[in-house]
């Protein structure tokens, strides 16, 4: 994707099937985060308790994450992807809240239609 974006003179909207922000009830643990910004904390540090890590280490089983489900990990990965693209392209890549105001690449959440 980096190569295609870097080589193209056209503006692109990067559509990602993952949340690009967090539910309000997680705001306390994500102090200062804003929608679309990268998250540097590793996902296990954000979504797993010390108890979960103990069970994994001692018993060899990985409990379900208490702090998040699969969609939160997908969101975390999507934000890291956007952060990587921003760094490698030297571009802001804002969220496409207003398509009429786009000036360069932007990102938006895409949700596929039901089958």
Biopython code that builds the backbone (N, CA, C, O; Angstrom):
import numpy as np
from Bio.PDB.StructureBuilder import StructureBuilder

atoms = [
    (1, "UNK", "N", (0.830, -1.176, 0.000)),
    (1, "UNK", "CA", (0.000, 0.000, 0.000)),
    (1, "UNK", "C", (0.883, 1.250, 0.000)),
    (1, "UNK", "O", (0.578, 2.229, -0.682)),
    (2, "UNK", "N", (1.983, 1.215, 0.771)),
    (2, "UNK", "CA", (2.871, 2.377, 0.830)),
    (2, "UNK", "C", (3.376, 2.756, -0.556)),
    (2, "UNK", "O", (3.366, 3.927, -0.935)),
    (3, "UNK", "N", (3.821, 1.744, -1.310)),
    (3, "UNK", "CA", (4.360, 2.003, -2.637)),
    (3, "UNK", "C", (3.332, 2.608, -3.574)),
    (3, "UNK", "O", (3.638, 3.536, -4.323)),
    (4, "UNK", "N", (2.117, 2.086, -3.536)),
    (4, "UNK", "CA", (1.053, 2.592, -4.395)),
    (4, "UNK", "C", (0.725, 4.041, -4.049)),
    (4, "UNK", "O", (0.583, 4.879, -4.940)),
    (5, "UNK", "N", (0.604, 4.339, -2.748)),
    (5, "UNK", "CA", (0.282, 5.700, -2.329)),
    (5, "UNK", "C", (1.410, 6.669, -2.669)),
    (5, "UNK", "O", (1.163, 7.784, -3.127)),
    (6, "UNK", "N", (2.651, 6.235, -2.441)),
    (6, "UNK", "CA", (3.795, 7.100, -2.710)),
    (6, "UNK", "C", (3.953, 7.382, -4.204)),
    (6, "UNK", "O", (4.345, 8.484, -4.588)),
    (7, "UNK", "N", (3.650, 6.394, -5.047)),
    (7, "UNK", "CA", (3.834, 6.537, -6.489)),
    (7, "UNK", "C", (2.695, 7.288, -7.168)),
    (7, "UNK", "O", (2.865, 7.788, -8.280)),
    (8, "UNK", "N", (1.562, 7.371, -6.530)),
    (8, "UNK", "CA", (0.385, 7.981, -7.150)),
    (8, "UNK", "C", (0.307, 9.470, -6.843)),
    (8, "UNK", "O", (0.576, 9.905, -5.723)),
    (9, "UNK", "N", (-0.067, 10.241, -7.859)),
    (9, "UNK", "CA", (-0.312, 11.663, -7.636)),
    (9, "UNK", "C", (-1.763, 11.907, -7.235)),
    (9, "UNK", "O", (-2.128, 13.016, -6.845)),
    (10, "UNK", "N", (-2.586, 10.865, -7.333)),
    (10, "UNK", "CA", (-4.004, 10.990, -6.997)),
    (10, "UNK", "C", (-4.192, 10.954, -5.482)),
    (10, "UNK", "O", (-3.394, 10.365, -4.753)),
    (11, "UNK", "N", (-5.251, 11.589, -5.034)),
    (11, "UNK", "CA", (-5.626, 11.536, -3.626)),
    (11, "UNK", "C", (-6.342, 10.223, -3.368)),
    (11, "UNK", "O", (-7.125, 9.770, -4.203)),
    (12, "UNK", "N", (-6.084, 9.607, -2.223)),
    (12, "UNK", "CA", (-6.706, 8.322, -1.900)),
    (12, "UNK", "C", (-7.381, 8.390, -0.542)),
    (12, "UNK", "O", (-6.914, 9.082, 0.362)),
    (13, "UNK", "N", (-8.481, 7.669, -0.409)),
    (13, "UNK", "CA", (-9.109, 7.445, 0.894)),
    (13, "UNK", "C", (-8.828, 5.995, 1.246)),
    (13, "UNK", "O", (-9.192, 5.092, 0.493)),
    (14, "UNK", "N", (-8.183, 5.762, 2.385)),
    (14, "UNK", "CA", (-7.833, 4.416, 2.828)),
    (14, "UNK", "C", (-8.997, 3.895, 3.652)),
    (14, "UNK", "O", (-9.195, 4.330, 4.786)),
    (15, "UNK", "N", (-9.772, 2.971, 3.098)),
    (15, "UNK", "CA", (-10.961, 2.434, 3.766)),
    (15, "UNK", "C", (-10.577, 1.173, 4.532)),
    (15, "UNK", "O", (-10.080, 0.214, 3.942)),
    (16, "UNK", "N", (-10.804, 1.172, 5.837)),
    (16, "UNK", "CA", (-10.393, 0.074, 6.711)),
    (16, "UNK", "C", (-11.603, -0.449, 7.463)),
    (16, "UNK", "O", (-12.325, 0.322, 8.095)),
    (17, "UNK", "N", (-11.831, -1.756, 7.400)),
    (17, "UNK", "CA", (-12.951, -2.369, 8.122)),
    (17, "UNK", "C", (-12.545, -2.636, 9.567)),
    (17, "UNK", "O", (-12.381, -3.784, 9.980)),
    (18, "UNK", "N", (-12.385, -1.560, 10.322)),
    (18, "UNK", "CA", (-12.035, -1.637, 11.745)),
    (18, "UNK", "C", (-12.364, -0.297, 12.374)),
    (18, "UNK", "O", (-12.285, 0.735, 11.706)),
    (19, "UNK", "N", (-12.731, -0.294, 13.647)),
    (19, "UNK", "CA", (-12.959, 0.989, 14.312)),
    (19, "UNK", "C", (-11.674, 1.804, 14.311)),
    (19, "UNK", "O", (-10.583, 1.253, 14.458)),
    (20, "UNK", "N", (-11.801, 3.098, 14.148)),
    (20, "UNK", "CA", (-10.637, 3.977, 14.155)),
    (20, "UNK", "C", (-10.673, 4.905, 15.368)),
    (20, "UNK", "O", (-10.007, 5.939, 15.387)),
    (21, "UNK", "N", (-11.435, 4.535, 16.349)),
    (21, "UNK", "CA", (-11.525, 5.249, 17.617)),
    (21, "UNK", "C", (-11.959, 4.261, 18.678)),
    (21, "UNK", "O", (-12.045, 3.064, 18.407)),
    (22, "UNK", "N", (-12.232, 4.734, 19.870)),
    (22, "UNK", "CA", (-12.548, 3.856, 20.997)),
    (22, "UNK", "C", (-13.876, 4.239, 21.641)),
    (22, "UNK", "O", (-14.274, 5.403, 21.600)),
    (23, "UNK", "N", (-14.566, 3.256, 22.239)),
    (23, "UNK", "CA", (-15.796, 3.565, 22.976)),
    (23, "UNK", "C", (-15.499, 4.522, 24.130)),
    (23, "UNK", "O", (-14.388, 4.537, 24.661)),
    (24, "UNK", "N", (-16.479, 5.306, 24.507)),
    (24, "UNK", "CA", (-16.293, 6.300, 25.570)),
    (24, "UNK", "C", (-15.857, 5.684, 26.894)),
    (24, "UNK", "O", (-15.077, 6.296, 27.623)),
    (25, "UNK", "N", (-16.342, 4.486, 27.223)),
    (25, "UNK", "CA", (-16.014, 3.905, 28.523)),
    (25, "UNK", "C", (-14.541, 3.507, 28.642)),
    (25, "UNK", "O", (-14.078, 3.207, 29.742)),
    (26, "UNK", "N", (-13.799, 3.499, 27.532)),
    (26, "UNK", "CA", (-12.363, 3.210, 27.591)),
    (26, "UNK", "C", (-11.526, 4.483, 27.653)),
    (26, "UNK", "O", (-10.300, 4.415, 27.751)),
    (27, "UNK", "N", (-12.176, 5.637, 27.597)),
    (27, "UNK", "CA", (-11.450, 6.905, 27.523)),
    (27, "UNK", "C", (-10.458, 7.095, 28.663)),
    (27, "UNK", "O", (-9.382, 7.662, 28.470)),
    (28, "UNK", "N", (-10.821, 6.620, 29.852)),
    (28, "UNK", "CA", (-9.917, 6.783, 30.989)),
    (28, "UNK", "C", (-8.585, 6.085, 30.795)),
    (28, "UNK", "O", (-7.554, 6.573, 31.256)),
    (29, "UNK", "N", (-8.598, 4.945, 30.114)),
    (29, "UNK", "CA", (-7.355, 4.206, 29.903)),
    (29, "UNK", "C", (-6.612, 4.667, 28.653)),
    (29, "UNK", "O", (-5.481, 4.245, 28.411)),
    (30, "UNK", "N", (-7.233, 5.520, 27.869)),
    (30, "UNK", "CA", (-6.615, 6.021, 26.643)),
    (30, "UNK", "C", (-6.485, 7.539, 26.701)),
    (30, "UNK", "O", (-6.758, 8.235, 25.723)),
    (31, "UNK", "N", (-6.071, 8.033, 27.842)),
    (31, "UNK", "CA", (-5.959, 9.474, 28.071)),
    (31, "UNK", "C", (-5.159, 10.147, 26.956)),
    (31, "UNK", "O", (-4.026, 9.759, 26.673)),
    (32, "UNK", "N", (-5.744, 11.133, 26.345)),
    (32, "UNK", "CA", (-5.071, 11.891, 25.305)),
    (32, "UNK", "C", (-5.204, 11.319, 23.899)),
    (32, "UNK", "O", (-4.779, 11.959, 22.937)),
    (33, "UNK", "N", (-5.790, 10.119, 23.755)),
    (33, "UNK", "CA", (-5.935, 9.534, 22.424)),
    (33, "UNK", "C", (-7.075, 10.208, 21.684)),
    (33, "UNK", "O", (-8.102, 10.538, 22.277)),
    (34, "UNK", "N", (-6.893, 10.412, 20.388)),
    (34, "UNK", "CA", (-7.987, 10.919, 19.563)),
    (34, "UNK", "C", (-8.171, 9.981, 18.378)),
    (34, "UNK", "O", (-7.234, 9.298, 17.966)),
    (35, "UNK", "N", (-9.368, 9.952, 17.841)),
    (35, "UNK", "CA", (-9.700, 9.037, 16.740)),
    (35, "UNK", "C", (-8.698, 9.169, 15.609)),
    (35, "UNK", "O", (-8.397, 10.272, 15.154)),
    (36, "UNK", "N", (-8.189, 8.042, 15.163)),
    (36, "UNK", "CA", (-7.246, 8.010, 14.059)),
    (36, "UNK", "C", (-5.791, 8.080, 14.469)),
    (36, "UNK", "O", (-4.913, 7.772, 13.663)),
    (37, "UNK", "N", (-5.506, 8.480, 15.710)),
    (37, "UNK", "CA", (-4.114, 8.572, 16.175)),
    (37, "UNK", "C", (-3.576, 7.180, 16.480)),
    (37, "UNK", "O", (-4.318, 6.295, 16.906)),
    (38, "UNK", "N", (-2.276, 6.998, 16.258)),
    (38, "UNK", "CA", (-1.668, 5.705, 16.532)),
    (38, "UNK", "C", (-1.591, 5.450, 18.035)),
    (38, "UNK", "O", (-1.619, 6.386, 18.835)),
    (39, "UNK", "N", (-1.496, 4.193, 18.407)),
    (39, "UNK", "CA", (-1.356, 3.796, 19.809)),
    (39, "UNK", "C", (-0.059, 3.011, 19.914)),
    (39, "UNK", "O", (0.099, 1.977, 19.265)),
    (40, "UNK", "N", (0.872, 3.499, 20.732)),
    (40, "UNK", "CA", (2.177, 2.850, 20.844)),
    (40, "UNK", "C", (2.212, 1.726, 21.866)),
    (40, "UNK", "O", (3.119, 0.894, 21.830)),
    (41, "UNK", "N", (1.249, 1.684, 22.775)),
    (41, "UNK", "CA", (1.216, 0.630, 23.786)),
    (41, "UNK", "C", (0.908, -0.708, 23.124)),
    (41, "UNK", "O", (-0.045, -0.801, 22.350)),
    (42, "UNK", "N", (1.698, -1.753, 23.411)),
    (42, "UNK", "CA", (1.395, -3.068, 22.830)),
    (42, "UNK", "C", (-0.004, -3.536, 23.241)),
    (42, "UNK", "O", (-0.439, -3.260, 24.359)),
    (43, "UNK", "N", (-0.720, -4.249, 22.343)),
    (43, "UNK", "CA", (-2.086, -4.658, 22.651)),
    (43, "UNK", "C", (-2.205, -5.500, 23.919)),
    (43, "UNK", "O", (-3.156, -5.325, 24.681)),
    (44, "UNK", "N", (-1.257, -6.413, 24.160)),
    (44, "UNK", "CA", (-1.360, -7.228, 25.373)),
    (44, "UNK", "C", (-1.301, -6.365, 26.627)),
    (44, "UNK", "O", (-1.970, -6.661, 27.618)),
    (45, "UNK", "N", (-0.504, -5.298, 26.589)),
    (45, "UNK", "CA", (-0.418, -4.406, 27.745)),
    (45, "UNK", "C", (-1.728, -3.645, 27.951)),
    (45, "UNK", "O", (-2.072, -3.296, 29.081)),
    (46, "UNK", "N", (-2.450, -3.390, 26.875)),
    (46, "UNK", "CA", (-3.718, -2.667, 26.987)),
    (46, "UNK", "C", (-4.887, -3.568, 27.344)),
    (46, "UNK", "O", (-5.771, -3.161, 28.097)),
    (47, "UNK", "N", (-4.907, -4.791, 26.814)),
    (47, "UNK", "CA", (-6.103, -5.619, 26.886)),
    (47, "UNK", "C", (-6.023, -6.809, 27.831)),
    (47, "UNK", "O", (-7.030, -7.479, 28.059)),
    (48, "UNK", "N", (-4.850, -7.084, 28.383)),
    (48, "UNK", "CA", (-4.717, -8.248, 29.267)),
    (48, "UNK", "C", (-4.346, -7.826, 30.675)),
    (48, "UNK", "O", (-3.536, -6.921, 30.872)),
    (49, "UNK", "N", (-4.947, -8.490, 31.650)),
    (49, "UNK", "CA", (-4.646, -8.241, 33.062)),
    (49, "UNK", "C", (-3.449, -9.083, 33.484)),
    (49, "UNK", "O", (-3.077, -10.029, 32.791)),
    (50, "UNK", "N", (-2.846, -8.742, 34.619)),
    (50, "UNK", "CA", (-1.741, -9.538, 35.168)),
    (50, "UNK", "C", (-2.203, -10.972, 35.405)),
    (50, "UNK", "O", (-1.435, -11.914, 35.212)),
    (51, "UNK", "N", (-3.450, -11.139, 35.822)),
    (51, "UNK", "CA", (-4.006, -12.480, 36.046)),
    (51, "UNK", "C", (-3.998, -13.298, 34.759)),
    (51, "UNK", "O", (-3.668, -14.484, 34.778)),
    (52, "UNK", "N", (-4.359, -12.667, 33.641)),
    (52, "UNK", "CA", (-4.376, -13.361, 32.353)),
    (52, "UNK", "C", (-2.974, -13.838, 31.973)),
    (52, "UNK", "O", (-2.797, -14.959, 31.498)),
    (53, "UNK", "N", (-1.984, -12.974, 32.188)),
    (53, "UNK", "CA", (-0.603, -13.332, 31.861)),
    (53, "UNK", "C", (-0.099, -14.457, 32.760)),
    (53, "UNK", "O", (0.639, -15.333, 32.308)),
    (54, "UNK", "N", (-0.501, -14.435, 34.042)),
    (54, "UNK", "CA", (-0.126, -15.497, 34.981)),
    (54, "UNK", "C", (-0.698, -16.840, 34.516)),
    (54, "UNK", "O", (0.018, -17.840, 34.465)),
    (55, "UNK", "N", (-1.984, -16.857, 34.181)),
    (55, "UNK", "CA", (-2.632, -18.094, 33.721)),
    (55, "UNK", "C", (-1.945, -18.601, 32.453)),
    (55, "UNK", "O", (-1.698, -19.799, 32.311)),
    (56, "UNK", "N", (-1.641, -17.691, 31.541)),
    (56, "UNK", "CA", (-0.976, -18.087, 30.298)),
    (56, "UNK", "C", (0.403, -18.692, 30.587)),
    (56, "UNK", "O", (0.760, -19.725, 30.021)),
    (57, "UNK", "N", (1.164, -18.056, 31.458)),
    (57, "UNK", "CA", (2.512, -18.517, 31.787)),
    (57, "UNK", "C", (2.505, -19.834, 32.561)),
    (57, "UNK", "O", (3.284, -20.735, 32.252)),
    (58, "UNK", "N", (1.627, -19.955, 33.569)),
    (58, "UNK", "CA", (1.637, -21.104, 34.466)),
    (58, "UNK", "C", (0.839, -22.301, 33.953)),
    (58, "UNK", "O", (1.202, -23.447, 34.219)),
    (59, "UNK", "N", (-0.237, -22.045, 33.226)),
    (59, "UNK", "CA", (-1.122, -23.130, 32.799)),
    (59, "UNK", "C", (-1.023, -23.387, 31.296)),
    (59, "UNK", "O", (-1.388, -24.460, 30.816)),
    (60, "UNK", "N", (-0.531, -22.399, 30.565)),
    (60, "UNK", "CA", (-0.399, -22.573, 29.125)),
    (60, "UNK", "C", (-1.671, -22.300, 28.349)),
    (60, "UNK", "O", (-1.751, -22.626, 27.165)),
    (61, "UNK", "N", (-2.661, -21.712, 28.988)),
    (61, "UNK", "CA", (-3.923, -21.353, 28.326)),
    (61, "UNK", "C", (-4.020, -19.829, 28.291)),
    (61, "UNK", "O", (-3.588, -19.143, 29.217)),
    (62, "UNK", "N", (-4.591, -19.319, 27.212)),
    (62, "UNK", "CA", (-4.774, -17.878, 27.106)),
    (62, "UNK", "C", (-6.236, -17.537, 27.341)),
    (62, "UNK", "O", (-7.088, -17.856, 26.511)),
    (63, "UNK", "N", (-6.542, -16.882, 28.478)),
    (63, "UNK", "CA", (-7.926, -16.490, 28.744)),
    (63, "UNK", "C", (-8.400, -15.437, 27.732)),
    (63, "UNK", "O", (-7.588, -14.741, 27.123)),
    (64, "UNK", "N", (-9.705, -15.333, 27.566)),
    (64, "UNK", "CA", (-10.251, -14.265, 26.729)),
    (64, "UNK", "C", (-9.891, -12.927, 27.350)),
    (64, "UNK", "O", (-9.891, -12.778, 28.571)),
    (65, "UNK", "N", (-9.585, -11.955, 26.500)),
    (65, "UNK", "CA", (-9.271, -10.625, 27.001)),
    (65, "UNK", "C", (-10.483, -10.041, 27.704)),
    (65, "UNK", "O", (-11.596, -10.086, 27.181)),
    (66, "UNK", "N", (-10.264, -9.497, 28.881)),
    (66, "UNK", "CA", (-11.352, -8.869, 29.623)),
    (66, "UNK", "C", (-11.582, -7.451, 29.114)),
    (66, "UNK", "O", (-12.725, -7.003, 29.018)),
    (67, "UNK", "N", (-10.504, -6.744, 28.787)),
    (67, "UNK", "CA", (-10.606, -5.343, 28.407)),
    (67, "UNK", "C", (-11.021, -5.091, 26.982)),
    (67, "UNK", "O", (-11.290, -3.946, 26.617)),
    (68, "UNK", "N", (-11.083, -6.124, 26.161)),
    (68, "UNK", "CA", (-11.390, -5.895, 24.757)),
    (68, "UNK", "C", (-11.796, -7.199, 24.083)),
    (68, "UNK", "O", (-11.530, -8.290, 24.588)),
    (69, "UNK", "N", (-12.430, -7.064, 22.962)),
    (69, "UNK", "CA", (-12.738, -8.241, 22.157)),
    (69, "UNK", "C", (-11.928, -8.146, 20.859)),
    (69, "UNK", "O", (-11.034, -7.307, 20.754)),
    (70, "UNK", "N", (-12.222, -8.974, 19.899)),
    (70, "UNK", "CA", (-11.436, -8.992, 18.662)),
    (70, "UNK", "C", (-11.475, -7.666, 17.911)),
    (70, "UNK", "O", (-10.486, -7.280, 17.289)),
    (71, "UNK", "N", (-12.595, -6.971, 17.961)),
    (71, "UNK", "CA", (-12.703, -5.722, 17.212)),
    (71, "UNK", "C", (-11.740, -4.669, 17.757)),
    (71, "UNK", "O", (-11.220, -3.855, 16.994)),
    (72, "UNK", "N", (-11.496, -4.676, 19.070)),
    (72, "UNK", "CA", (-10.559, -3.708, 19.645)),
    (72, "UNK", "C", (-9.135, -3.998, 19.186)),
    (72, "UNK", "O", (-8.373, -3.073, 18.908)),
    (73, "UNK", "N", (-8.774, -5.264, 19.106)),
    (73, "UNK", "CA", (-7.434, -5.607, 18.608)),
    (73, "UNK", "C", (-7.309, -5.226, 17.125)),
    (73, "UNK", "O", (-6.247, -4.789, 16.681)),
    (74, "UNK", "N", (-8.389, -5.393, 16.370)),
    (74, "UNK", "CA", (-8.384, -4.992, 14.963)),
    (74, "UNK", "C", (-8.211, -3.482, 14.856)),
    (74, "UNK", "O", (-7.463, -2.997, 14.007)),
    (75, "UNK", "N", (-8.900, -2.743, 15.715)),
    (75, "UNK", "CA", (-8.762, -1.287, 15.728)),
    (75, "UNK", "C", (-7.327, -0.891, 16.066)),
    (75, "UNK", "O", (-6.762, 0.002, 15.435)),
    (76, "UNK", "N", (-6.743, -1.551, 17.057)),
    (76, "UNK", "CA", (-5.362, -1.269, 17.455)),
    (76, "UNK", "C", (-4.429, -1.483, 16.263)),
    (76, "UNK", "O", (-3.570, -0.644, 15.990)),
    (77, "UNK", "N", (-4.594, -2.599, 15.553)),
    (77, "UNK", "CA", (-3.750, -2.897, 14.387)),
    (77, "UNK", "C", (-3.960, -1.870, 13.275)),
    (77, "UNK", "O", (-3.002, -1.460, 12.618)),
    (78, "UNK", "N", (-5.206, -1.454, 13.064)),
    (78, "UNK", "CA", (-5.505, -0.466, 12.024)),
    (78, "UNK", "C", (-4.841, 0.867, 12.341)),
    (78, "UNK", "O", (-4.302, 1.517, 11.445)),
    (79, "UNK", "N", (-4.872, 1.281, 13.604)),
    (79, "UNK", "CA", (-4.254, 2.546, 13.992)),
    (79, "UNK", "C", (-2.734, 2.473, 13.868)),
    (79, "UNK", "O", (-2.092, 3.458, 13.502)),
    (80, "UNK", "N", (-2.159, 1.313, 14.170)),
    (80, "UNK", "CA", (-0.708, 1.149, 13.992)),
    (80, "UNK", "C", (-0.355, 1.205, 12.497)),
    (80, "UNK", "O", (0.673, 1.772, 12.126)),
    (81, "UNK", "N", (-1.212, 0.614, 11.632)),
    (81, "UNK", "CA", (-1.000, 0.686, 10.184)),
    (81, "UNK", "C", (-1.021, 2.138, 9.719)),
    (81, "UNK", "O", (-0.139, 2.563, 8.973)),
    (82, "UNK", "N", (-2.021, 2.901, 10.156)),
    (82, "UNK", "CA", (-2.091, 4.313, 9.772)),
    (82, "UNK", "C", (-0.869, 5.073, 10.274)),
    (82, "UNK", "O", (-0.326, 5.913, 9.556)),
    (83, "UNK", "N", (-0.433, 4.786, 11.495)),
    (83, "UNK", "CA", (0.761, 5.438, 12.038)),
    (83, "UNK", "C", (1.995, 5.126, 11.205)),
    (83, "UNK", "O", (2.818, 6.005, 10.949)),
    (84, "UNK", "N", (2.121, 3.876, 10.784)),
    (84, "UNK", "CA", (3.250, 3.464, 9.950)),
    (84, "UNK", "C", (3.211, 4.162, 8.591)),
    (84, "UNK", "O", (4.238, 4.631, 8.100)),
    (85, "UNK", "N", (2.017, 4.228, 7.982)),
    (85, "UNK", "CA", (1.878, 4.920, 6.695)),
    (85, "UNK", "C", (2.209, 6.398, 6.839)),
    (85, "UNK", "O", (2.883, 6.964, 5.978)),
    (86, "UNK", "N", (1.746, 7.031, 7.910)),
    (86, "UNK", "CA", (2.040, 8.453, 8.134)),
    (86, "UNK", "C", (3.548, 8.671, 8.223)),
    (86, "UNK", "O", (4.088, 9.600, 7.622)),
    (87, "UNK", "N", (4.220, 7.806, 8.978)),
    (87, "UNK", "CA", (5.667, 7.945, 9.164)),
    (87, "UNK", "C", (6.428, 7.698, 7.862)),
    (87, "UNK", "O", (7.324, 8.469, 7.519)),
    (88, "UNK", "N", (6.086, 6.644, 7.138)),
    (88, "UNK", "CA", (6.845, 6.302, 5.932)),
    (88, "UNK", "C", (6.570, 7.262, 4.779)),
    (88, "UNK", "O", (7.455, 7.512, 3.961)),
    (89, "UNK", "N", (5.357, 7.802, 4.704)),
    (89, "UNK", "CA", (5.005, 8.725, 3.622)),
    (89, "UNK", "C", (5.244, 10.184, 3.997)),
    (89, "UNK", "O", (5.226, 11.061, 3.134)),
    (90, "UNK", "N", (5.467, 10.442, 5.285)),
    (90, "UNK", "CA", (5.619, 11.823, 5.727)),
    (90, "UNK", "C", (4.349, 12.628, 5.505)),
    (90, "UNK", "O", (4.398, 13.819, 5.200)),
    (91, "UNK", "N", (3.211, 11.961, 5.663)),
    (91, "UNK", "CA", (1.910, 12.595, 5.417)),
    (91, "UNK", "C", (1.041, 12.492, 6.663)),
    (91, "UNK", "O", (1.221, 11.587, 7.478)),
    (92, "UNK", "N", (0.100, 13.418, 6.810)),
    (92, "UNK", "CA", (-0.771, 13.390, 7.983)),
    (92, "UNK", "C", (-1.819, 12.283, 7.912)),
    (92, "UNK", "O", (-2.090, 11.647, 8.931)),
    (93, "UNK", "N", (-2.405, 12.033, 6.772)),
    (93, "UNK", "CA", (-3.496, 11.068, 6.572)),
    (93, "UNK", "C", (-4.568, 11.240, 7.662)),
    (93, "UNK", "O", (-4.718, 10.372, 8.522)),
    (94, "UNK", "N", (-5.309, 12.349, 7.628)),
    (94, "UNK", "CA", (-6.373, 12.559, 8.613)),
    (94, "UNK", "C", (-7.567, 11.653, 8.332)),
    (94, "UNK", "O", (-7.641, 11.017, 7.280)),
    (95, "UNK", "N", (-8.488, 11.600, 9.269)),
    (95, "UNK", "CA", (-9.736, 10.873, 9.033)),
    (95, "UNK", "C", (-10.605, 11.710, 8.109)),
    (95, "UNK", "O", (-10.635, 12.936, 8.215)),
    (96, "UNK", "N", (-11.310, 11.048, 7.208)),
    (96, "UNK", "CA", (-12.095, 11.722, 6.171)),
    (96, "UNK", "C", (-13.482, 12.084, 6.686)),
    (96, "UNK", "O", (-14.485, 11.584, 6.177)),
    (97, "UNK", "N", (-13.542, 12.946, 7.687)),
    (97, "UNK", "CA", (-14.833, 13.352, 8.247)),
    (97, "UNK", "C", (-15.637, 14.140, 7.228)),
    (97, "UNK", "O", (-16.859, 14.003, 7.163)),
    (98, "UNK", "N", (-14.962, 14.971, 6.424)),
    (98, "UNK", "CA", (-15.634, 15.819, 5.442)),
    (98, "UNK", "C", (-14.970, 15.618, 4.076)),
    (98, "UNK", "O", (-13.916, 16.198, 3.816)),
    (99, "UNK", "N", (-15.576, 14.799, 3.196)),
    (99, "UNK", "CA", (-14.958, 14.522, 1.893)),
    (99, "UNK", "C", (-14.669, 15.779, 1.074)),
    (99, "UNK", "O", (-13.720, 15.794, 0.289)),
    (100, "UNK", "N", (-15.465, 16.826, 1.242)),
    (100, "UNK", "CA", (-15.253, 18.051, 0.479)),
    (100, "UNK", "C", (-13.982, 18.775, 0.917)),
    (100, "UNK", "O", (-13.438, 19.582, 0.163)),
    (101, "UNK", "N", (-13.508, 18.495, 2.119)),
    (101, "UNK", "CA", (-12.337, 19.190, 2.650)),
    (101, "UNK", "C", (-11.041, 18.401, 2.465)),
    (101, "UNK", "O", (-10.000, 18.802, 2.986)),
    (102, "UNK", "N", (-11.088, 17.284, 1.733)),
    (102, "UNK", "CA", (-9.891, 16.453, 1.580)),
    (102, "UNK", "C", (-8.820, 17.179, 0.783)),
    (102, "UNK", "O", (-9.093, 17.773, -0.260)),
    (103, "UNK", "N", (-7.601, 17.118, 1.293)),
    (103, "UNK", "CA", (-6.443, 17.692, 0.620)),
    (103, "UNK", "C", (-5.287, 16.724, 0.815)),
    (103, "UNK", "O", (-4.427, 16.937, 1.670)),
    (104, "UNK", "N", (-5.268, 15.664, 0.025)),
    (104, "UNK", "CA", (-4.274, 14.610, 0.200)),
    (104, "UNK", "C", (-4.950, 13.340, 0.667)),
    (104, "UNK", "O", (-6.177, 13.257, 0.710)),
    (105, "UNK", "N", (-4.138, 12.345, 1.020)),
    (105, "UNK", "CA", (-4.669, 11.060, 1.464)),
    (105, "UNK", "C", (-5.467, 11.226, 2.756)),
    (105, "UNK", "O", (-5.198, 12.126, 3.553)),
    (106, "UNK", "N", (-6.447, 10.351, 2.951)),
    (106, "UNK", "CA", (-7.263, 10.358, 4.169)),
    (106, "UNK", "C", (-7.666, 8.920, 4.473)),
    (106, "UNK", "O", (-7.524, 8.040, 3.625)),
    (107, "UNK", "N", (-8.162, 8.685, 5.671)),
    (107, "UNK", "CA", (-8.603, 7.345, 6.076)),
    (107, "UNK", "C", (-10.048, 7.407, 6.546)),
    (107, "UNK", "O", (-10.499, 8.422, 7.076)),
    (108, "UNK", "N", (-10.770, 6.306, 6.343)),
    (108, "UNK", "CA", (-12.157, 6.220, 6.792)),
    (108, "UNK", "C", (-12.479, 4.778, 7.126)),
    (108, "UNK", "O", (-11.897, 3.855, 6.555)),
    (109, "UNK", "N", (-13.396, 4.587, 8.042)),
    (109, "UNK", "CA", (-13.836, 3.235, 8.349)),
    (109, "UNK", "C", (-14.806, 2.783, 7.270)),
    (109, "UNK", "O", (-15.716, 3.521, 6.893)),
    (110, "UNK", "N", (-14.609, 1.577, 6.780)),
    (110, "UNK", "CA", (-15.546, 0.998, 5.820)),
    (110, "UNK", "C", (-16.172, -0.226, 6.455)),
    (110, "UNK", "O", (-15.502, -0.989, 7.151)),
    (111, "UNK", "N", (-17.445, -0.408, 6.215)),
    (111, "UNK", "CA", (-18.156, -1.566, 6.750)),
    (111, "UNK", "C", (-18.793, -2.283, 5.570)),
    (111, "UNK", "O", (-19.651, -1.715, 4.894)),
    (112, "UNK", "N", (-18.384, -3.540, 5.309)),
    (112, "UNK", "CA", (-18.971, -4.249, 4.173)),
    (112, "UNK", "C", (-20.459, -4.507, 4.391)),
    (112, "UNK", "O", (-20.905, -4.674, 5.526)),
    (113, "UNK", "N", (-21.223, -4.540, 3.303)),
    (113, "UNK", "CA", (-22.661, -4.811, 3.448)),
    (113, "UNK", "C", (-22.891, -6.249, 3.909)),
    (113, "UNK", "O", (-22.062, -7.121, 3.648)),
    (114, "UNK", "N", (-24.007, -6.504, 4.592)),
    (114, "UNK", "CA", (-24.304, -7.883, 5.006)),
    (114, "UNK", "C", (-24.505, -8.769, 3.785)),
    (114, "UNK", "O", (-24.932, -8.306, 2.727)),
    (115, "UNK", "N", (-24.196, -10.029, 3.948)),
    (115, "UNK", "CA", (-24.340, -10.972, 2.827)),
    (115, "UNK", "C", (-25.732, -11.518, 2.775)),
    (115, "UNK", "O", (-26.045, -12.327, 1.902)),
]
sb = StructureBuilder()
sb.init_structure("model")
sb.init_model(0)
sb.init_chain("A")
sb.init_seg("    ")
for serial, (resi, resn, name, xyz) in enumerate(atoms, 1):
    if name == "N":
        sb.init_residue(resn, " ", resi, " ")
    sb.init_atom(name, np.array(xyz, "f"), 0.0, 1.0, " ", f" {name:<3s}", serial, name[0])
structure = sb.get_structure()
